[in-house]
Amino acid sequence: MHVSWRRLKWACYTTNITMSVIGHLSPVLFLTFRTQYGISYSMLGFLVLVNFVTQLGVDIVFSFFSHRFPISRTVRFTPVCAAVGLMVYGIWPILFPQAVYAGLVLGTVLFAASGGLTEVLISPVIAAIPSENPDREVSKLHSVYAWGVVGFILFATLFLFAFGNTHWQYLALVCVLAPATSAVLFSRAEVPAIRTPERASGAVRMLRDRGVWLCVLAIFLGGASECAMSQWSSSYLEQALGMEKIWGDVFGVALFAAMLGLGRTLYAKRGRHAARVLFVGAVGAALCYLTAALSPVPVVGLMACALTGLCTSMLWPGSLMVAAARFPAGGVFIYAMMAAGGDLGASIGSQLVGLVTDAALQSTAVAALAERLALAPEQLCMKLGLLTGMLFPAAAIPLYHVLMKREQPANEAPGGARRT
């Protein structure tokens, strides 16, 4: 492999590991923030919403104005933005202990902007590197994200166990090492040319194609299906199933991410027919959500949470593959539109779980039902919140069925050329 391409690949991989960190730093600390600062579930969900809405804003800007940005320089700037955001996230509560939540929001906005750039630019960079099978390279990139989540959750859990939850700020500061590594690698790597629309009107023309919106809806539902569970599984296992935080993190987020990584790794090695994988994954995810929310047996609920990771593993990258195959001339635009759809789904899915949980906590009817079921009110409310997450994979089933019927032949590459 070309030496520069190897360095570039590692830069992209470490950037996706940074995405793992910034996407799960707040969820790992949800209950710490709730107990230490009294932050409500809705406000905790709002942090996730801020994260994904910021990414969504970046996605939309790049959808229409990617031709205005120097792509190579923007790629190199991406990890720098993440490092600054993580430093603000960690340092602000130390400097301004009376305005902790404001610092959390500001830091989230900064590193989420980096996340948006990562989604828009890193996948097309990987796809532009000469390869016999671009689909599998994209799947490998997304599997790195999932394994990065596993590594981060285990590290974060051990860190908080060793130093205590009251020192969570230092966890954020240590995480700066990930984007710093990416910045160094990108500084000496060659970035290939990426196709962008020549003007905003070119993007507008593509928006008139209903197929584009079908793909955006596919990744919207996939992002919501994946992130509703990944963002709340730790809190669900701790509150609804009564696990201690250390085990909630390990068996909730980390095991979910391990299954996510396993699914993407398997596809990277042997995968074919992305749309068919989407359909099967949506069916399995809907069943897993239902089982996790309703099962009275903790170990069954735990396994359902974990298997949701396997079922949703290809919903995001698989939707990207389908879109890239159908619109090979889309370049950065199609990746930006898909990232926007995925981020919107991720933000709405995660926020909906928090809103339903908080609303249920205020309901006397839910409290009465919890008493009849011999459950603590918060346990039942978390179950109801998670149950709403099932709506997204259930809605995706007929859509993925349509995509499956329209899927291109397996030997046709995303760029539109036949593989040899």
DOTORTI-997551 format. One record per residue (C-alpha): residue in one letter; x, y, z. Coordinates in steps of 0.5 Angstrom, whole numbers, plus 500, padded with zeros to 3 digits. Example, Ala and Ser with C-alpha at 12.3 -4.5 7.8 and 13.67 -1.06 7.14 Angstrom:
<recs>
resn|x|y|z
A|525|491|516 $
S|527|498|514 $
</recs>
This chain:
<recs>
resn|x|y|z
M|500|500|500 $
H|502|507|498 $
V|506|510|505 $
S|502|516|505 $
W|495|512|504 $
R|497|508|510 $
R|498|514|514 $
L|492|517|511 $
K|488|511|513 $
W|490|511|520 $
A|489|519|521 $
C|482|517|519 $
Y|481|511|524 $
T|483|515|529 $
T|479|521|527 $
N|473|516|528 $
I|476|514|535 $
T|475|521|537 $
M|468|520|534 $
S|467|515|539 $
V|469|519|545 $
I|465|525|543 $
G|459|521|542 $
H|459|517|548 $
L|462|522|553 $
S|456|525|556 $
P|452|518|556 $
V|457|515|560 $
L|457|521|565 $
F|449|522|565 $
L|448|519|572 $
T|454|523|575 $
F|451|529|572 $
R|444|527|575 $
T|447|526|582 $
Q|452|531|582 $
Y|449|537|579 $
G|441|535|579 $
I|441|535|572 $
S|434|532|569 $
Y|433|527|564 $
S|431|532|559 $
M|437|536|560 $
L|441|530|559 $
G|438|528|553 $
F|438|535|551 $
L|446|535|551 $
V|445|529|546 $
L|441|533|542 $
V|446|539|542 $
N|451|534|539 $
F|447|531|534 $
V|444|538|532 $
T|450|541|531 $
Q|453|536|527 $
L|447|536|523 $
G|448|544|522 $
V|455|542|519 $
D|452|537|515 $
I|447|542|512 $
V|452|547|510 $
F|457|542|507 $
S|451|539|503 $
F|450|546|499 $
F|457|549|500 $
S|462|544|500 $
H|465|547|494 $
R|467|553|498 $
F|471|550|503 $
P|478|547|502 $
I|477|540|503 $
S|484|538|505 $
R|485|543|510 $
T|478|542|513 $
V|480|535|514 $
R|486|537|517 $
F|482|542|522 $
T|477|537|524 $
P|481|534|530 $
V|483|540|532 $
C|476|543|533 $
A|475|536|537 $
A|481|537|542 $
V|479|544|543 $
G|471|542|545 $
L|474|537|549 $
M|478|541|553 $
V|473|546|554 $
Y|468|541|556 $
G|473|539|562 $
I|476|545|564 $
W|470|549|564 $
P|467|546|570 $
I|473|547|574 $
L|474|554|573 $
F|466|556|573 $
P|463|551|578 $
Q|456|555|578 $
A|455|554|571 $
V|457|547|569 $
Y|451|546|565 $
A|453|552|560 $
G|460|549|560 $
L|458|542|558 $
V|453|545|552 $
L|459|550|550 $
G|464|544|549 $
T|459|539|546 $
V|458|544|541 $
L|465|545|539 $
F|467|538|539 $
A|460|536|535 $
A|462|541|530 $
S|468|536|529 $
G|464|530|529 $
G|459|533|523 $
L|466|535|519 $
T|468|527|521 $
E|461|524|518 $
V|462|529|512 $
L|469|528|510 $
I|472|522|513 $
S|468|517|509 $
P|469|520|502 $
V|476|520|504 $
I|477|513|505 $
A|472|511|499 $
A|477|516|495 $
I|483|511|497 $
P|485|506|491 $
S|481|500|493 $
E|479|493|490 $
N|472|494|495 $
P|470|501|497 $
D|464|498|501 $
R|468|494|505 $
E|473|499|507 $
V|467|504|509 $
S|465|498|513 $
K|472|497|516 $
L|472|505|518 $
H|465|504|521 $
S|467|498|525 $
V|473|502|528 $
Y|468|507|531 $
A|464|501|534 $
W|471|498|537 $
G|473|505|539 $
V|467|506|543 $
V|468|499|547 $
G|475|501|548 $
F|473|508|551 $
I|467|505|555 $
L|472|500|558 $
F|477|506|559 $
A|472|511|562 $
T|469|506|567 $
L|476|504|570 $
F|478|511|570 $
L|472|513|574 $
F|472|507|578 $
A|479|509|580 $
F|479|516|581 $
G|472|517|583 $
N|466|520|579 $
T|467|527|582 $
H|474|527|578 $
W|470|526|571 $
Q|473|533|568 $
Y|480|529|568 $
L|477|524|564 $
A|475|529|558 $
L|482|532|558 $
V|485|525|558 $
C|481|524|551 $
V|484|530|548 $
L|490|525|546 $
A|485|522|541 $
P|484|528|536 $
A|491|530|538 $
T|494|524|535 $
S|489|525|529 $
A|492|532|528 $
V|499|529|527 $
L|497|524|523 $
F|493|528|518 $
S|499|534|518 $
R|504|529|514 $
A|498|525|510 $
E|496|526|503 $
V|489|527|502 $
P|486|525|495 $
A|481|530|491 $
I|474|529|493 $
R|468|531|488 $
T|464|537|490 $
P|458|540|486 $
E|461|546|483 $
R|455|551|486 $
A|450|550|490 $
S|445|550|484 $
G|448|543|483 $
A|446|540|490 $
V|439|543|489 $
R|438|539|483 $
M|440|533|486 $
L|435|535|492 $
R|429|534|487 $
D|430|527|486 $
R|426|523|491 $
G|431|517|491 $
V|435|522|495 $
W|430|523|500 $
L|429|516|500 $
C|436|514|502 $
V|436|520|507 $
L|430|517|511 $
A|433|510|511 $
I|439|513|515 $
F|435|517|519 $
L|431|511|522 $
G|438|507|522 $
G|441|513|526 $
A|435|513|531 $
S|435|506|532 $
E|442|505|533 $
C|443|512|538 $
A|437|511|542 $
M|440|504|545 $
S|447|506|545 $
Q|446|513|548 $
W|441|510|554 $
S|443|503|555 $
S|447|504|561 $
S|442|509|564 $
Y|437|503|563 $
L|441|498|566 $
E|442|502|572 $
Q|436|504|573 $
A|431|499|570 $
L|435|493|572 $
G|438|495|578 $
M|445|494|576 $
E|451|498|579 $
K|454|504|574 $
I|461|500|573 $
W|457|494|570 $
G|452|498|567 $
D|457|502|563 $
V|461|495|561 $
F|455|491|559 $
G|451|497|557 $
V|454|501|552 $
A|461|497|551 $
L|457|490|550 $
F|452|494|545 $
A|458|497|542 $
A|462|490|541 $
M|456|487|538 $
L|456|494|533 $
G|463|493|531 $
L|462|485|530 $
G|457|486|525 $
R|461|492|521 $
T|467|487|522 $
L|463|481|519 $
Y|461|486|513 $
A|468|488|512 $
K|470|481|511 $
R|464|478|507 $
G|459|483|507 $
R|454|483|500 $
H|447|486|499 $
A|447|492|503 $
A|440|493|503 $
R|438|486|505 $
V|442|487|511 $
L|439|493|513 $
F|432|490|512 $
V|434|484|517 $
G|437|488|521 $
A|431|493|522 $
V|427|487|524 $
G|432|484|529 $
A|432|491|532 $
A|425|492|533 $
L|425|485|536 $
C|431|487|541 $
Y|428|493|543 $
L|421|490|545 $
T|425|485|549 $
A|429|489|553 $
A|423|494|555 $
L|418|488|557 $
S|422|483|559 $
P|422|482|567 $
V|429|478|567 $
P|435|482|567 $
V|439|478|564 $
V|434|477|558 $
G|434|485|558 $
L|441|485|558 $
M|442|481|552 $
A|437|484|548 $
C|440|491|549 $
A|447|488|547 $
L|444|484|541 $
T|441|491|538 $
G|448|493|537 $
L|449|487|532 $
C|442|488|529 $
T|443|496|528 $
S|451|495|526 $
M|450|496|519 $
L|444|501|519 $
W|448|507|518 $
P|454|505|514 $
G|449|500|510 $
S|445|506|508 $
L|451|510|506 $
M|453|504|501 $
V|446|504|498 $
A|446|512|497 $
A|453|512|494 $
A|451|506|489 $
R|445|510|487 $
F|448|517|486 $
P|456|516|484 $
A|456|523|482 $
G|454|526|489 $
G|461|526|492 $
V|461|530|498 $
F|454|532|497 $
I|451|526|498 $
Y|455|524|504 $
A|453|531|507 $
M|446|529|506 $
M|446|522|509 $
A|450|525|515 $
A|445|530|516 $
G|439|525|516 $
G|443|520|520 $
D|444|526|525 $
L|437|528|525 $
G|435|521|527 $
A|440|520|532 $
S|438|527|536 $
I|431|525|535 $
G|431|518|537 $
S|435|520|544 $
Q|431|526|546 $
L|425|522|545 $
V|427|517|550 $
G|429|522|555 $
L|422|526|554 $
V|418|520|555 $
T|422|518|561 $
D|421|525|564 $
A|414|525|562 $
A|412|518|565 $
L|416|520|572 $
Q|410|526|572 $
S|405|521|571 $
T|400|519|577 $
A|398|513|572 $
V|405|511|571 $
A|406|511|578 $
A|400|507|580 $
L|402|502|574 $
A|409|501|577 $
E|406|500|584 $
R|402|494|581 $
L|407|491|577 $
A|412|492|584 $
L|417|496|580 $
A|420|503|582 $
P|417|508|578 $
E|423|510|575 $
Q|424|503|573 $
L|418|503|569 $
C|419|510|566 $
M|426|508|563 $
K|422|502|560 $
L|417|506|557 $
G|422|511|555 $
L|426|505|551 $
L|420|502|549 $
T|419|508|544 $
G|426|507|541 $
M|422|501|538 $
L|418|505|533 $
F|424|507|529 $
P|427|500|527 $
A|419|498|526 $
A|418|504|521 $
A|424|502|517 $
I|422|495|516 $
P|418|497|510 $
L|423|502|507 $
Y|428|498|507 $
H|424|492|504 $
V|423|498|498 $
L|431|499|498 $
M|432|491|498 $
K|428|491|491 $
R|432|497|488 $
E|439|494|490 $
Q|444|494|485 $
P|447|488|483 $
A|452|486|488 $
N|458|486|483 $
E|457|494|482 $
A|461|499|486 $
P|459|505|489 $
G|463|509|484 $
G|458|506|479 $
A|464|502|476 $
R|464|494|475 $
R|469|491|480 $
T|473|486|477 $
</recs>
